[in-house]
Amino acid sequence: MKNKIKVERAEKDVTQQQLADAVGVSRQTIVAIEKGRFLPSTPLAIKISRFFGKSVETIFLLEEDD
Amino acid sequence: MKNLLFPRQFQALGWLLFVPAFILGVLIINNMIDCEGTLETILNDAAIIGITIGSIFIVCSKEKCEDEMIRSIRLASLLNALYVYGIILIVAVLLINGIAFAQFMAINLVLLPLIYFVVFRFEIYRYNKMSGDEE
């Protein structure tokens, strides 16, 4: 599953730490999610999407083999 | 299903139990402690219990920032530890015989918590290194 978190952060000028603090996880978790090494849970995905004011489907993109 | 984790302070307590118990265990296995009877029993029990409880406290205490990724790492580490334990056990059963096997079986009492501890701490080390530069 791909995500556009890095793009959204750049648009909103938000650091990984700020995003991590806002959604209640560590910065390492945000790094892992951005790099596709960790799949967030549904609540966490919703929190991240709400932080950027967008829908979950806009931030997280389902791939063919998912 | 709720996961029960010990408070973070138990990690320090775990290390305090684990390190001396592990050293004691190594000394006992290598016959470097000369004692018999009740004292031998007490030392054996202290080593086994200390290693088991110590490693459980270290692994099952909350991390500094306990989030879902840490929980995922903890679960994955347990599964991987089980696989490693199974492989070691099978190899040992096939290759080790006699007195050495009895020694291995003594180590086997604490082998799973030990492997779990090593795997989990290694994964946490990799997790902490993942940060890189602030972006």
N, CA and C atoms of all chains as a GROMACS GRO file, in nm:
protein
  603
    1MET      N    1   0.084  -0.119   0.000
    1MET     CA    2   0.000   0.000   0.000
    1MET      C    3   0.088   0.125   0.000
    2LYS      N    4   0.063   0.214  -0.095
    2LYS     CA    5   0.140   0.339  -0.099
    2LYS      C    6   0.069   0.444  -0.016
    3ASN      N    7   0.143   0.551   0.015
    3ASN     CA    8   0.078   0.664   0.083
    3ASN      C    9   0.143   0.795   0.040
    4LYS      N   10   0.067   0.901   0.063
    4LYS     CA   11   0.115   1.034   0.020
    4LYS      C   12   0.143   1.122   0.141
    5ILE      N   13   0.183   1.060   0.248
    5ILE     CA   14   0.205   1.136   0.372
    5ILE      C   15   0.317   1.238   0.354
    6LYS      N   16   0.426   1.194   0.290
    6LYS     CA   17   0.541   1.284   0.273
    6LYS      C   18   0.500   1.407   0.189
    7VAL      N   19   0.422   1.382   0.086
    7VAL     CA   20   0.376   1.491  -0.001
    7VAL      C   21   0.288   1.587   0.078
    8GLU      N   22   0.194   1.530   0.153
    8GLU     CA   23   0.103   1.611   0.233
    8GLU      C   24   0.179   1.693   0.338
    9ARG      N   25   0.279   1.633   0.397
    9ARG     CA   26   0.359   1.704   0.499
    9ARG      C   27   0.432   1.821   0.435
   10ALA      N   28   0.485   1.797   0.314
   10ALA     CA   29   0.558   1.903   0.244
   10ALA      C   30   0.463   2.018   0.211
   11GLU      N   31   0.342   1.984   0.168
   11GLU     CA   32   0.244   2.087   0.132
   11GLU      C   33   0.205   2.170   0.253
   12LYS      N   34   0.192   2.102   0.366
   12LYS     CA   35   0.147   2.173   0.486
   12LYS      C   36   0.265   2.218   0.573
   13ASP      N   37   0.387   2.190   0.527
   13ASP     CA   38   0.508   2.229   0.601
   13ASP      C   39   0.505   2.173   0.744
   14VAL      N   40   0.486   2.043   0.752
   14VAL     CA   41   0.478   1.975   0.882
   14VAL      C   42   0.593   1.875   0.892
   15THR      N   43   0.660   1.873   1.005
   15THR     CA   44   0.769   1.775   1.023
   15THR      C   45   0.711   1.640   1.066
   16GLN      N   46   0.794   1.539   1.056
   16GLN     CA   47   0.752   1.405   1.098
   16GLN      C   48   0.718   1.405   1.248
   17GLN      N   49   0.796   1.476   1.326
   17GLN     CA   50   0.773   1.480   1.471
   17GLN      C   51   0.639   1.546   1.503
   18GLN      N   52   0.608   1.655   1.430
   18GLN     CA   53   0.481   1.724   1.455
   18GLN      C   54   0.363   1.633   1.422
   19LEU      N   55   0.376   1.562   1.311
   19LEU     CA   56   0.269   1.468   1.273
   19LEU      C   57   0.258   1.356   1.376
   20ALA      N   58   0.373   1.306   1.419
   20ALA     CA   59   0.374   1.197   1.517
   20ALA      C   60   0.307   1.240   1.647
   21ASP      N   61   0.341   1.360   1.692
   21ASP     CA   62   0.281   1.412   1.816
   21ASP      C   63   0.130   1.431   1.801
   22ALA      N   64   0.090   1.475   1.683
   22ALA     CA   65  -0.053   1.504   1.660
   22ALA      C   66  -0.137   1.376   1.662
   23VAL      N   67  -0.081   1.267   1.610
   23VAL     CA   68  -0.160   1.143   1.601
   23VAL      C   69  -0.126   1.042   1.711
   24GLY      N   70  -0.029   1.079   1.796
   24GLY     CA   71  -0.002   0.995   1.914
   24GLY      C   72   0.086   0.873   1.890
   25VAL      N   73   0.179   0.885   1.797
   25VAL     CA   74   0.276   0.776   1.776
   25VAL      C   75   0.417   0.835   1.779
   26SER      N   76   0.517   0.748   1.765
   26SER     CA   77   0.655   0.797   1.764
   26SER      C   78   0.695   0.840   1.623
   27ARG      N   79   0.802   0.918   1.614
   27ARG     CA   80   0.848   0.962   1.483
   27ARG      C   81   0.893   0.843   1.400
   28GLN      N   82   0.953   0.744   1.465
   28GLN     CA   83   0.997   0.624   1.393
   28GLN      C   84   0.879   0.555   1.324
   29THR      N   85   0.763   0.557   1.387
   29THR     CA   86   0.645   0.495   1.326
   29THR      C   87   0.604   0.571   1.201
   30ILE      N   88   0.608   0.704   1.207
   30ILE     CA   89   0.574   0.785   1.088
   30ILE      C   90   0.675   0.756   0.976
   31VAL      N   91   0.804   0.747   1.012
   31VAL     CA   92   0.909   0.716   0.914
   31VAL      C   93   0.878   0.581   0.849
   32ALA      N   94   0.846   0.482   0.932
   32ALA     CA   95   0.818   0.347   0.881
   32ALA      C   96   0.695   0.346   0.790
   33ILE      N   97   0.592   0.423   0.825
   33ILE     CA   98   0.471   0.429   0.743
   33ILE      C   99   0.503   0.494   0.609
   34GLU      N  100   0.577   0.605   0.612
   34GLU     CA  101   0.613   0.675   0.488
   34GLU      C  102   0.694   0.586   0.394
   35LYS      N  103   0.783   0.506   0.453
   35LYS     CA  104   0.868   0.419   0.371
   35LYS      C  105   0.797   0.290   0.332
   36GLY      N  106   0.674   0.274   0.376
   36GLY     CA  107   0.598   0.154   0.340
   36GLY      C  108   0.639   0.030   0.418
   37ARG      N  109   0.712   0.048   0.528
   37ARG     CA  110   0.759  -0.066   0.607
   37ARG      C  111   0.658  -0.107   0.713
   38PHE      N  112   0.560  -0.021   0.737
   38PHE     CA  113   0.460  -0.051   0.839
   38PHE      C  114   0.324  -0.004   0.792
   39LEU      N  115   0.226  -0.093   0.810
   39LEU     CA  116   0.089  -0.059   0.770
   39LEU      C  117   0.014  -0.009   0.894
   40PRO      N  118  -0.034   0.115   0.891
   40PRO     CA  119  -0.103   0.166   1.010
   40PRO      C  120  -0.237   0.097   1.028
   41SER      N  121  -0.284   0.096   1.152
   41SER     CA  122  -0.416   0.043   1.180
   41SER      C  123  -0.521   0.140   1.125
   42THR      N  124  -0.646   0.096   1.120
   42THR     CA  125  -0.754   0.181   1.068
   42THR      C  126  -0.766   0.310   1.149
   43PRO      N  127  -0.770   0.304   1.284
   43PRO     CA  128  -0.780   0.429   1.361
   43PRO      C  129  -0.664   0.524   1.332
   44LEU      N  130  -0.543   0.470   1.320
   44LEU     CA  131  -0.426   0.556   1.296
   44LEU      C  132  -0.434   0.618   1.156
   45ALA      N  133  -0.475   0.539   1.058
   45ALA     CA  134  -0.489   0.591   0.921
   45ALA      C  135  -0.592   0.703   0.917
   46ILE      N  136  -0.701   0.685   0.993
   46ILE     CA  137  -0.806   0.789   0.996
   46ILE      C  138  -0.754   0.915   1.064
   47LYS      N  139  -0.679   0.896   1.173
   47LYS     CA  140  -0.622   1.012   1.245
   47LYS      C  141  -0.530   1.091   1.154
   48ILE      N  142  -0.443   1.017   1.080
   48ILE     CA  143  -0.348   1.084   0.991
   48ILE      C  144  -0.424   1.160   0.882
   49SER      N  145  -0.525   1.096   0.826
   49SER     CA  146  -0.603   1.160   0.719
   49SER      C  147  -0.674   1.284   0.772
   50ARG      N  148  -0.732   1.274   0.891
   50ARG     CA  149  -0.802   1.389   0.949
   50ARG      C  150  -0.707   1.503   0.978
   51PHE      N  151  -0.584   1.468   1.015
   51PHE     CA  152  -0.483   1.573   1.042
   51PHE      C  153  -0.460   1.657   0.917
   52PHE      N  154  -0.460   1.589   0.801
   52PHE     CA  155  -0.438   1.661   0.676
   52PHE      C  156  -0.569   1.713   0.616
   53GLY      N  157  -0.679   1.681   0.681
   53GLY     CA  158  -0.809   1.729   0.634
   53GLY      C  159  -0.853   1.662   0.504
   54LYS      N  160  -0.810   1.537   0.486
   54LYS     CA  161  -0.845   1.466   0.362
   54LYS      C  162  -0.901   1.328   0.397
   55SER      N  163  -0.954   1.260   0.295
   55SER     CA  164  -1.011   1.127   0.318
   55SER      C  165  -0.898   1.025   0.324
   56VAL      N  166  -0.928   0.909   0.384
   56VAL     CA  167  -0.828   0.802   0.397
   56VAL      C  168  -0.781   0.756   0.259
   57GLU      N  169  -0.876   0.746   0.165
   57GLU     CA  170  -0.842   0.698   0.030
   57GLU      C  171  -0.751   0.794  -0.045
   58THR      N  172  -0.753   0.921  -0.006
   58THR     CA  173  -0.666   1.020  -0.071
   58THR      C  174  -0.521   1.004  -0.022
   59ILE      N  175  -0.505   0.970   0.104
   59ILE     CA  176  -0.371   0.960   0.164
   59ILE      C  177  -0.313   0.820   0.141
   60PHE      N  178  -0.395   0.719   0.156
   60PHE     CA  179  -0.347   0.580   0.145
   60PHE      C  180  -0.406   0.516   0.020
   61LEU      N  181  -0.317   0.464  -0.065
   61LEU     CA  182  -0.359   0.412  -0.196
   61LEU      C  183  -0.338   0.261  -0.201
   62LEU      N  184  -0.449   0.191  -0.229
   62LEU     CA  185  -0.445   0.045  -0.239
   62LEU      C  186  -0.377   0.007  -0.370
   63GLU      N  187  -0.284  -0.087  -0.362
   63GLU     CA  188  -0.217  -0.133  -0.483
   63GLU      C  189  -0.279  -0.261  -0.534
   64GLU      N  190  -0.245  -0.300  -0.657
   64GLU     CA  191  -0.302  -0.418  -0.722
   64GLU      C  192  -0.289  -0.544  -0.637
   65ASP      N  193  -0.170  -0.564  -0.578
   65ASP     CA  194  -0.145  -0.690  -0.507
   65ASP      C  195  -0.179  -0.682  -0.358
   66ASP      N  196  -0.250  -0.579  -0.314
   66ASP     CA  197  -0.291  -0.570  -0.173
   66ASP      C  198  -0.414  -0.656  -0.140
   67MET      N  199  -0.893  -0.748   2.196
   67MET     CA  200  -0.819  -0.814   2.305
   67MET      C  201  -0.711  -0.719   2.358
   68LYS      N  202  -0.711  -0.698   2.489
   68LYS     CA  203  -0.618  -0.603   2.546
   68LYS      C  204  -0.486  -0.674   2.580
   69ASN      N  205  -0.374  -0.609   2.546
   69ASN     CA  206  -0.243  -0.664   2.584
   69ASN      C  207  -0.202  -0.605   2.718
   70LEU      N  208  -0.161  -0.691   2.810
   70LEU     CA  209  -0.119  -0.642   2.941
   70LEU      C  210   0.032  -0.624   2.939
   71LEU      N  211   0.077  -0.503   2.960
   71LEU     CA  212   0.220  -0.475   2.965
   71LEU      C  213   0.254  -0.418   3.101
   72PHE      N  214   0.376  -0.447   3.145
   72PHE     CA  215   0.421  -0.392   3.271
   72PHE      C  216   0.456  -0.245   3.253
   73PRO      N  217   0.449  -0.165   3.361
   73PRO     CA  218   0.493  -0.025   3.351
   73PRO      C  219   0.641  -0.018   3.311
   74ARG      N  220   0.681   0.093   3.253
   74ARG     CA  221   0.815   0.109   3.198
   74ARG      C  222   0.926   0.081   3.302
   75GLN      N  223   0.897   0.112   3.428
   75GLN     CA  224   0.996   0.094   3.535
   75GLN      C  225   1.038  -0.052   3.550
   76PHE      N  226   0.951  -0.143   3.508
   76PHE     CA  227   0.983  -0.285   3.522
   76PHE      C  228   1.097  -0.326   3.430
   77GLN      N  229   1.125  -0.244   3.329
   77GLN     CA  230   1.235  -0.277   3.238
   77GLN      C  231   1.368  -0.273   3.312
   78ALA      N  232   1.386  -0.167   3.393
   78ALA     CA  233   1.509  -0.155   3.472
   78ALA      C  234   1.519  -0.271   3.571
   79LEU      N  235   1.406  -0.303   3.633
   79LEU     CA  236   1.402  -0.416   3.727
   79LEU      C  237   1.437  -0.546   3.655
   80GLY      N  238   1.387  -0.558   3.533
   80GLY     CA  239   1.416  -0.676   3.453
   80GLY      C  240   1.566  -0.692   3.429
   81TRP      N  241   1.632  -0.582   3.393
   81TRP     CA  242   1.778  -0.586   3.370
   81TRP      C  243   1.851  -0.624   3.500
   82LEU      N  244   1.805  -0.569   3.611
   82LEU     CA  245   1.867  -0.599   3.741
   82LEU      C  246   1.857  -0.747   3.776
   83LEU      N  247   1.748  -0.809   3.733
   83LEU     CA  248   1.729  -0.952   3.758
   83LEU      C  249   1.806  -1.035   3.655
   84PHE      N  250   1.796  -0.993   3.529
   84PHE     CA  251   1.846  -1.075   3.418
   84PHE      C  252   1.998  -1.088   3.419
   85VAL      N  253   2.068  -0.976   3.430
   85VAL     CA  254   2.215  -0.979   3.414
   85VAL      C  255   2.284  -1.069   3.518
   86PRO      N  256   2.259  -1.049   3.648
   86PRO     CA  257   2.324  -1.139   3.744
   86PRO      C  258   2.278  -1.285   3.729
   87ALA      N  259   2.150  -1.304   3.698
   87ALA     CA  260   2.099  -1.441   3.683
   87ALA      C  261   2.165  -1.509   3.563
   88PHE      N  262   2.185  -1.432   3.455
   88PHE     CA  263   2.248  -1.486   3.335
   88PHE      C  264   2.393  -1.524   3.363
   89ILE      N  265   2.464  -1.437   3.433
   89ILE     CA  266   2.604  -1.464   3.469
   89ILE      C  267   2.609  -1.588   3.558
   90LEU      N  268   2.518  -1.594   3.655
   90LEU     CA  269   2.512  -1.710   3.745
   90LEU      C  270   2.486  -1.837   3.665
   91GLY      N  271   2.393  -1.829   3.570
   91GLY     CA  272   2.361  -1.945   3.487
   91GLY      C  273   2.481  -1.993   3.406
   92VAL      N  274   2.555  -1.899   3.351
   92VAL     CA  275   2.674  -1.935   3.271
   92VAL      C  276   2.778  -2.005   3.361
   93LEU      N  277   2.794  -1.952   3.482
   93LEU     CA  278   2.890  -2.012   3.576
   93LEU      C  279   2.847  -2.153   3.615
   94ILE      N  280   2.717  -2.171   3.637
   94ILE     CA  281   2.666  -2.303   3.678
   94ILE      C  282   2.683  -2.404   3.564
   95ILE      N  283   2.646  -2.364   3.443
   95ILE     CA  284   2.654  -2.455   3.327
   95ILE      C  285   2.797  -2.499   3.302
   96ASN      N  286   2.891  -2.409   3.324
   96ASN     CA  287   3.033  -2.441   3.302
   96ASN      C  288   3.101  -2.499   3.425
   97ASN      N  289   3.019  -2.538   3.525
   97ASN     CA  290   3.070  -2.600   3.648
   97ASN      C  291   3.177  -2.515   3.716
   98MET      N  292   3.158  -2.385   3.714
   98MET     CA  293   3.256  -2.296   3.777
   98MET      C  294   3.217  -2.260   3.920
   99ILE      N  295   3.102  -2.311   3.963
   99ILE     CA  296   3.060  -2.289   4.102
   99ILE      C  297   3.060  -2.424   4.172
  100ASP      N  298   3.134  -2.431   4.280
  100ASP     CA  299   3.150  -2.558   4.352
  100ASP      C  300   3.058  -2.560   4.474
  101CYS      N  301   2.942  -2.624   4.459
  101CYS     CA  302   2.851  -2.636   4.573
  101CYS      C  303   2.762  -2.756   4.554
  102GLU      N  304   2.701  -2.801   4.663
  102GLU     CA  305   2.614  -2.918   4.656
  102GLU      C  306   2.489  -2.897   4.738
  103GLY      N  307   2.396  -2.990   4.724
  103GLY     CA  308   2.277  -2.993   4.809
  103GLY      C  309   2.184  -2.874   4.790
  104THR      N  310   2.140  -2.822   4.904
  104THR     CA  311   2.042  -2.714   4.905
  104THR      C  312   2.094  -2.589   4.834
  105LEU      N  313   2.220  -2.554   4.859
  105LEU     CA  314   2.277  -2.434   4.797
  105LEU      C  315   2.278  -2.446   4.646
  106GLU      N  316   2.312  -2.564   4.595
  106GLU     CA  317   2.313  -2.587   4.450
  106GLU      C  318   2.173  -2.569   4.393
  107THR      N  319   2.075  -2.625   4.464
  107THR     CA  320   1.934  -2.614   4.420
  107THR      C  321   1.891  -2.467   4.416
  108ILE      N  322   1.928  -2.396   4.524
  108ILE     CA  323   1.888  -2.254   4.532
  108ILE      C  324   1.951  -2.174   4.418
  109LEU      N  325   2.079  -2.198   4.392
  109LEU     CA  326   2.147  -2.124   4.284
  109LEU      C  327   2.088  -2.157   4.147
  110ASN      N  328   2.060  -2.286   4.124
  110ASN     CA  329   1.998  -2.327   3.997
  110ASN      C  330   1.864  -2.257   3.979
  111ASP      N  331   1.782  -2.263   4.084
  111ASP     CA  332   1.650  -2.201   4.076
  111ASP      C  333   1.661  -2.050   4.056
  112ALA      N  334   1.755  -1.988   4.126
  112ALA     CA  335   1.773  -1.842   4.115
  112ALA      C  336   1.810  -1.803   3.972
  113ALA      N  337   1.898  -1.882   3.911
  113ALA     CA  338   1.941  -1.852   3.774
  113ALA      C  339   1.823  -1.864   3.677
  114ILE      N  340   1.750  -1.975   3.688
  114ILE     CA  341   1.639  -2.000   3.595
  114ILE      C  342   1.530  -1.895   3.613
  115ILE      N  343   1.490  -1.874   3.737
  115ILE     CA  344   1.381  -1.778   3.764
  115ILE      C  345   1.424  -1.636   3.729
  116GLY      N  346   1.548  -1.602   3.763
  116GLY     CA  347   1.598  -1.468   3.734
  116GLY      C  348   1.602  -1.440   3.584
  117ILE      N  349   1.651  -1.536   3.507
  117ILE     CA  350   1.657  -1.518   3.361
  117ILE      C  351   1.516  -1.509   3.302
  118THR      N  352   1.428  -1.596   3.347
  118THR     CA  353   1.291  -1.598   3.292
  118THR      C  354   1.216  -1.469   3.325
  119ILE      N  355   1.211  -1.436   3.453
  119ILE     CA  356   1.137  -1.315   3.492
  119ILE      C  357   1.204  -1.190   3.439
  120GLY      N  358   1.337  -1.187   3.445
  120GLY     CA  359   1.411  -1.070   3.395
  120GLY      C  360   1.383  -1.045   3.248
  121SER      N  361   1.392  -1.150   3.166
  121SER     CA  362   1.370  -1.131   3.022
  121SER      C  363   1.224  -1.094   2.994
  122ILE      N  364   1.130  -1.151   3.070
  122ILE     CA  365   0.988  -1.116   3.050
  122ILE      C  366   0.964  -0.970   3.088
  123PHE      N  367   1.022  -0.925   3.199
  123PHE     CA  368   1.006  -0.785   3.239
  123PHE      C  369   1.064  -0.692   3.132
  124ILE      N  370   1.182  -0.728   3.078
  124ILE     CA  371   1.247  -0.642   2.979
  124ILE      C  372   1.162  -0.633   2.852
  125VAL      N  373   1.112  -0.746   2.808
  125VAL     CA  374   1.039  -0.749   2.681
  125VAL      C  375   0.895  -0.700   2.695
  126CYS      N  376   0.833  -0.732   2.806
  126CYS     CA  377   0.689  -0.703   2.821
  126CYS      C  378   0.661  -0.577   2.902
  127SER      N  379   0.759  -0.488   2.911
  127SER     CA  380   0.735  -0.358   2.973
  127SER      C  381   0.714  -0.256   2.862
  128LYS      N  382   0.640  -0.153   2.896
  128LYS     CA  383   0.611  -0.050   2.796
  128LYS      C  384   0.739   0.019   2.754
  129GLU      N  385   0.748   0.047   2.625
  129GLU     CA  386   0.862   0.125   2.575
  129GLU      C  387   0.835   0.273   2.602
  130LYS      N  388   0.938   0.354   2.574
  130LYS     CA  389   0.928   0.499   2.598
  130LYS      C  390   0.806   0.557   2.527
  131CYS      N  391   0.790   0.521   2.401
  131CYS     CA  392   0.673   0.563   2.326
  131CYS      C  393   0.604   0.437   2.276
  132GLU      N  394   0.509   0.388   2.354
  132GLU     CA  395   0.443   0.262   2.323
  132GLU      C  396   0.331   0.290   2.223
  133ASP      N  397   0.356   0.252   2.099
  133ASP     CA  398   0.250   0.271   1.999
  133ASP      C  399   0.226   0.140   1.926
  134GLU      N  400   0.143   0.145   1.822
  134GLU     CA  401   0.103   0.020   1.759
  134GLU      C  402   0.218  -0.047   1.686
  135MET      N  403   0.317   0.032   1.642
  135MET     CA  404   0.430  -0.031   1.574
  135MET      C  405   0.514  -0.113   1.672
  136ILE      N  406   0.532  -0.061   1.792
  136ILE     CA  407   0.604  -0.136   1.895
  136ILE      C  408   0.529  -0.265   1.927
  137ARG      N  409   0.397  -0.255   1.935
  137ARG     CA  410   0.316  -0.375   1.963
  137ARG      C  411   0.332  -0.477   1.851
  138SER      N  412   0.335  -0.427   1.730
  138SER     CA  413   0.353  -0.514   1.613
  138SER      C  414   0.490  -0.580   1.616
  139ILE      N  415   0.592  -0.503   1.652
  139ILE     CA  416   0.728  -0.557   1.663
  139ILE      C  417   0.733  -0.663   1.771
  140ARG      N  418   0.667  -0.637   1.883
  140ARG     CA  419   0.667  -0.731   1.996
  140ARG      C  420   0.606  -0.865   1.953
  141LEU      N  421   0.496  -0.858   1.882
  141LEU     CA  422   0.427  -0.979   1.837
  141LEU      C  423   0.509  -1.055   1.733
  142ALA      N  424   0.565  -0.981   1.637
  142ALA     CA  425   0.646  -1.043   1.532
  142ALA      C  426   0.771  -1.107   1.592
  143SER      N  427   0.829  -1.040   1.693
  143SER     CA  428   0.949  -1.093   1.758
  143SER      C  429   0.918  -1.225   1.827
  144LEU      N  430   0.798  -1.234   1.888
  144LEU     CA  431   0.759  -1.357   1.957
  144LEU      C  432   0.747  -1.472   1.857
  145LEU      N  433   0.687  -1.442   1.743
  145LEU     CA  434   0.671  -1.546   1.640
  145LEU      C  435   0.807  -1.591   1.586
  146ASN      N  436   0.893  -1.494   1.557
  146ASN     CA  437   1.027  -1.527   1.506
  146ASN      C  438   1.108  -1.604   1.610
  147ALA      N  439   1.094  -1.564   1.737
  147ALA     CA  440   1.165  -1.633   1.845
  147ALA      C  441   1.120  -1.778   1.854
  148LEU      N  442   0.991  -1.801   1.833
  148LEU     CA  443   0.937  -1.938   1.837
  148LEU      C  444   0.998  -2.022   1.726
  149TYR      N  445   1.009  -1.964   1.607
  149TYR     CA  446   1.069  -2.036   1.495
  149TYR      C  447   1.215  -2.069   1.523
  150VAL      N  448   1.290  -1.969   1.572
  150VAL     CA  449   1.433  -1.989   1.602
  150VAL      C  450   1.449  -2.096   1.710
  151TYR      N  451   1.364  -2.086   1.813
  151TYR     CA  452   1.368  -2.184   1.922
  151TYR      C  453   1.344  -2.326   1.869
  152GLY      N  454   1.245  -2.340   1.782
  152GLY     CA  455   1.214  -2.471   1.724
  152GLY      C  456   1.332  -2.527   1.647
  153ILE      N  457   1.395  -2.443   1.566
  153ILE     CA  458   1.510  -2.487   1.486
  153ILE      C  459   1.625  -2.530   1.576
  154ILE      N  460   1.656  -2.447   1.678
  154ILE     CA  461   1.765  -2.480   1.770
  154ILE      C  462   1.737  -2.611   1.842
  155LEU      N  463   1.613  -2.628   1.885
  155LEU     CA  464   1.576  -2.749   1.959
  155LEU      C  465   1.593  -2.873   1.872
  156ILE      N  466   1.545  -2.866   1.749
  156ILE     CA  467   1.556  -2.981   1.658
  156ILE      C  468   1.702  -3.014   1.628
  157VAL      N  469   1.780  -2.911   1.598
  157VAL     CA  470   1.923  -2.931   1.568
  157VAL      C  471   1.994  -2.991   1.689
  158ALA      N  472   1.963  -2.939   1.807
  158ALA     CA  473   2.027  -2.988   1.930
  158ALA      C  474   1.990  -3.134   1.957
  159VAL      N  475   1.863  -3.167   1.939
  159VAL     CA  476   1.818  -3.305   1.962
  159VAL      C  477   1.890  -3.401   1.867
  160LEU      N  478   1.913  -3.355   1.745
  160LEU     CA  479   1.978  -3.442   1.646
  160LEU      C  480   2.128  -3.453   1.666
  161LEU      N  481   2.191  -3.344   1.711
  161LEU     CA  482   2.338  -3.340   1.712
  161LEU      C  483   2.402  -3.360   1.849
  162ILE      N  484   2.328  -3.332   1.956
  162ILE     CA  485   2.389  -3.337   2.090
  162ILE      C  486   2.343  -3.463   2.163
  163ASN      N  487   2.439  -3.530   2.226
  163ASN     CA  488   2.407  -3.653   2.301
  163ASN      C  489   2.474  -3.654   2.438
  164GLY      N  490   2.431  -3.745   2.522
  164GLY     CA  491   2.496  -3.768   2.650
  164GLY      C  492   2.479  -3.654   2.749
  165ILE      N  493   2.588  -3.629   2.823
  165ILE     CA  494   2.586  -3.526   2.929
  165ILE      C  495   2.561  -3.388   2.869
  166ALA      N  496   2.618  -3.364   2.753
  166ALA     CA  497   2.600  -3.234   2.686
  166ALA      C  498   2.454  -3.206   2.659
  167PHE      N  499   2.377  -3.313   2.628
  167PHE     CA  500   2.235  -3.296   2.602
  167PHE      C  501   2.161  -3.257   2.729
  168ALA      N  502   2.204  -3.316   2.841
  168ALA     CA  503   2.144  -3.280   2.970
  168ALA      C  504   2.171  -3.132   3.000
  169GLN      N  505   2.293  -3.087   2.968
  169GLN     CA  506   2.327  -2.945   2.986
  169GLN      C  507   2.240  -2.858   2.896
  170PHE      N  508   2.223  -2.903   2.772
  170PHE     CA  509   2.139  -2.826   2.680
  170PHE      C  510   1.996  -2.817   2.732
  171MET      N  511   1.944  -2.928   2.785
  171MET     CA  512   1.806  -2.928   2.836
  171MET      C  513   1.792  -2.832   2.954
  172ALA      N  514   1.900  -2.817   3.031
  172ALA     CA  515   1.897  -2.719   3.140
  172ALA      C  516   1.886  -2.579   3.082
  173ILE      N  517   1.964  -2.552   2.976
  173ILE     CA  518   1.958  -2.421   2.909
  173ILE      C  519   1.821  -2.403   2.843
  174ASN      N  520   1.765  -2.513   2.794
  174ASN     CA  521   1.636  -2.509   2.724
  174ASN      C  522   1.524  -2.454   2.810
  175LEU      N  523   1.540  -2.464   2.943
  175LEU     CA  524   1.437  -2.413   3.032
  175LEU      C  525   1.415  -2.263   3.013
  176VAL      N  526   1.520  -2.192   2.977
  176VAL     CA  527   1.509  -2.046   2.963
  176VAL      C  528   1.536  -2.002   2.819
  177LEU      N  529   1.545  -2.097   2.727
  177LEU     CA  530   1.588  -2.062   2.591
  177LEU      C  531   1.487  -1.974   2.518
  178LEU      N  532   1.358  -2.006   2.530
  178LEU     CA  533   1.259  -1.927   2.457
  178LEU      C  534   1.253  -1.781   2.504
  179PRO      N  535   1.243  -1.756   2.636
  179PRO     CA  536   1.246  -1.614   2.679
  179PRO      C  537   1.375  -1.546   2.639
  180LEU      N  538   1.484  -1.618   2.640
  180LEU     CA  539   1.614  -1.561   2.603
  180LEU      C  540   1.617  -1.521   2.456
  181ILE      N  541   1.572  -1.610   2.371
  181ILE     CA  542   1.570  -1.582   2.226
  181ILE      C  543   1.475  -1.466   2.197
  182TYR      N  544   1.358  -1.468   2.262
  182TYR     CA  545   1.258  -1.361   2.246
  182TYR      C  546   1.319  -1.227   2.285
  183PHE      N  547   1.389  -1.224   2.396
  183PHE     CA  548   1.455  -1.103   2.444
  183PHE      C  549   1.555  -1.052   2.340
  184VAL      N  550   1.638  -1.140   2.288
  184VAL     CA  551   1.741  -1.100   2.190
  184VAL      C  552   1.675  -1.048   2.062
  185VAL      N  553   1.577  -1.123   2.011
  185VAL     CA  554   1.510  -1.083   1.886
  185VAL      C  555   1.439  -0.949   1.903
  186PHE      N  556   1.367  -0.934   2.014
  186PHE     CA  557   1.291  -0.811   2.037
  186PHE      C  558   1.382  -0.690   2.050
  187ARG      N  559   1.486  -0.701   2.129
  187ARG     CA  560   1.577  -0.588   2.149
  187ARG      C  561   1.648  -0.552   2.019
  188PHE      N  562   1.680  -0.652   1.937
  188PHE     CA  563   1.744  -0.626   1.807
  188PHE      C  564   1.648  -0.549   1.716
  189GLU      N  565   1.522  -0.590   1.715
  189GLU     CA  566   1.423  -0.522   1.631
  189GLU      C  567   1.399  -0.379   1.681
  190ILE      N  568   1.400  -0.361   1.813
  190ILE     CA  569   1.383  -0.227   1.869
  190ILE      C  570   1.503  -0.139   1.833
  191TYR      N  571   1.622  -0.198   1.833
  191TYR     CA  572   1.743  -0.126   1.794
  191TYR      C  573   1.732  -0.080   1.649
  192ARG      N  574   1.686  -0.169   1.561
  192ARG     CA  575   1.667  -0.134   1.419
  192ARG      C  576   1.559  -0.027   1.404
  193TYR      N  577   1.454  -0.039   1.486
  193TYR     CA  578   1.343   0.057   1.483
  193TYR      C  579   1.393   0.196   1.524
  194ASN      N  580   1.475   0.202   1.627
  194ASN     CA  581   1.526   0.331   1.675
  194ASN      C  582   1.625   0.393   1.576
  195LYS      N  583   1.696   0.307   1.503
  195LYS     CA  584   1.793   0.357   1.405
  195LYS      C  585   1.725   0.410   1.280
  196MET      N  586   1.598   0.378   1.266
  196MET     CA  587   1.526   0.409   1.143
  196MET      C  588   1.499   0.557   1.126
  197SER      N  589   1.512   0.634   1.234
  197SER     CA  590   1.473   0.774   1.233
  197SER      C  591   1.544   0.854   1.125
  198GLY      N  592   1.673   0.842   1.116
  198GLY     CA  593   1.747   0.922   1.019
  198GLY      C  594   1.739   1.069   1.057
  199ASP      N  595   1.753   1.152   0.959
  199ASP     CA  596   1.747   1.296   0.985
  199ASP      C  597   1.603   1.343   0.989
  200GLU      N  598   1.580   1.445   1.063
  200GLU     CA  599   1.448   1.502   1.075
  200GLU      C  600   1.401   1.552   0.938
  201GLU      N  601   1.279   1.519   0.901
  201GLU     CA  602   1.226   1.568   0.773
  201GLU      C  603   1.099   1.648   0.797
   0.00000   0.00000   0.00000
